[in-house]
Amino acid sequence: MAMQQAMPTAMSQFSSRKRRLLTFETFAPGPENELPYNAVRRVAESPVTFLNPLVIIGDTGLGKTHLLDAAVHTRLLRDPNLKVRHLSGEQFMFEFTTALRDREGLAFKELNYNADLFVIDAAEFLACKEKTLEEFMYVVEYFVSRDIQMIISMTQSPGTIVGIPDRLRSMLLHGLVTEIRPPGVELRRKIISAQFHDIENFLLPEVLDYLADKLYDPRILIGAIQRLRSISELGHYIDVDKAEFYLAAEIRASRKIVTIDKIIEAIRERYGVTTDAIKGPRRQREIVRPRQLVMYLACELTKMSYPQIGKKLGRRDHTTVMHGRNKIEELLKTDWELQRTVEEVKRAFL
């Protein structure tokens, strides 16, 4: 059919991507992404029905696409004849609307339903697109009912994303939904090591530590190191001062973008508590005070609303966030040590 000829095959899509070496071997697992990593690797190496659909959520740049590509790469290595449907949410919408326009709806359905593995990246793109979502819902229902593996990535959980029908939401929540969180300093170091096996040949260890501490976004971090590699290959010696000079714009931008995840990391390191403890249900004073500090600083340094902050802190009610902010404001009137802590944290971001 004309449509089938016009569409790139899953194999050709993946072949263009795999030059980036997005495999499990180049992915750096850590506490922030360990469950998604293990789940995707499990279905790639030994498909299991209880992880279907497998939905990976997280902000952009944290490794969702890397894991999806690694899964496809692994499955095709094990079975080169496997029929894989591997595309983005935007591509799914484009192909569906093209099929409607060209009256090739049946060919589009066959292209989807004939797959042995269905992988879709950035599925949140389909939200609020009624007809496309309906078609995607039929695809999900088809694969899940037949125990054919689906792997889906989204920026938000299906339980909270706006603009998808409840029936589809329920199906997406039927399997496993697992989140990749922003990497802390230690995981950022692991990401560097995983991406640059020869890094000791062109950068000093203290430069790597400096970059891992200053650059929060993994994509910016990797891009910065690639840039320093090019400068090093031109014969320039790079120490911490030179790295700071060459990457001044990236470092300034990283400082200016304050997110609640950065605030949590700063408070976690200062108070010696875990991210899970801050987001969890424990109510001991040594946990509650850091949690309230995160609430206060998120209100002061970000544009997030009370409900948004509560959602990031273990789905807490907005009134809990208001109480936490008010509590810290009251303590700041008399607690000089707390004042110093707040000022130091703020100064680190600004």
C-alpha positions, 0 to 999 in steps of 0.5 A: 500500500502507498502508506506502508511504502511512505512510512519508515519501518521500525528497523530503519528508524532504529538504525538511524538512532543506534549510532548514538549508542543508546544501549543498556551498557551506556546507561548509568543506573543509580537510586534515581533511575534504578527501578525504571532501568531494571524494569525496561531491561527485564522486558527487553531480555525476558518479556513478562506480562505483569509489566505490560504496559510499562510506562516510564515517566520523568522530565525531558533529558533524564534518559527515557529515550535512552532506555526505550532505544536500549530495549529495542536494541536488545530485543532486535539483537536477540531476534533480528526478525522481530517486528518492532513498532518504534516511534514517538507520540508526534510521529504516531499522530502524524501517521494517523492523520495522514492515514485518515487524509489518504483513506489508509486507516486499515493500513495504519491499523495493520502497521500497529497490530502486526508488531511483536513489540510496541515502543512509543516515546513522548506519548504525552504529545497525544494529550487533548488530541481526541481522535488520535487518543482514541486510536491510541487507546485501541492500540493499547487495548489490543496489545495489553489484552494479548500480552504483547509488550508495550513500552511507553514514555511520558513526562507525567504519570497517566494518573495526573496528565490532563487531556486523556480519557479515563478508559485509556488512563486506566489501561496505562495504569494497569501495568507498571508506572515508574519514574526517572528522577533528576540525577544527584551529584553521584549519578551525574558522575556515573553518567559521565563515566558511562558516556566517556570511557576515555575521559581520563585522557582529556579531563582531570578528575577535579574538573569532572567533579566540578562539572558534576556539581555545577551542571544539573541537566544530563544533556547539558553536562554531556554537551559540556564535556564533549565541548571540553574534549574538542578544546583539549584535542586542539592542544589546550590544557583544561583545569577547573579555572579553564573549564569555568571560563569555557563553560561560563554560559552553561554554568550561569544558566544552570544556577539561574534555573531553580527547580524543586528537585534542586532544592530537595537535593540541597536540603537533603545534602545539608541535613543528611536525609534522603529524597525518599524521606523528604517525599515520604510519610514519616513525621519525625522532627528530623524529617519534617523540618527539612521537608518544610524548608523545601516547601518554603524555598520552593515557594520563594524560588520557583513559580510553582503553586501550592498544589504543584509543590505538594504533588512533587512532595509525595502528593501532599495537600496544598494546605500542608504546603501552606502550613510548612511555608508559614511554619518556616516563616515564623521560625525565621523571626527568631531562629538565627541558625535557620536564617543562615541556612536559608540564606546560604541555600538561596545564595547557592542558587542565585 
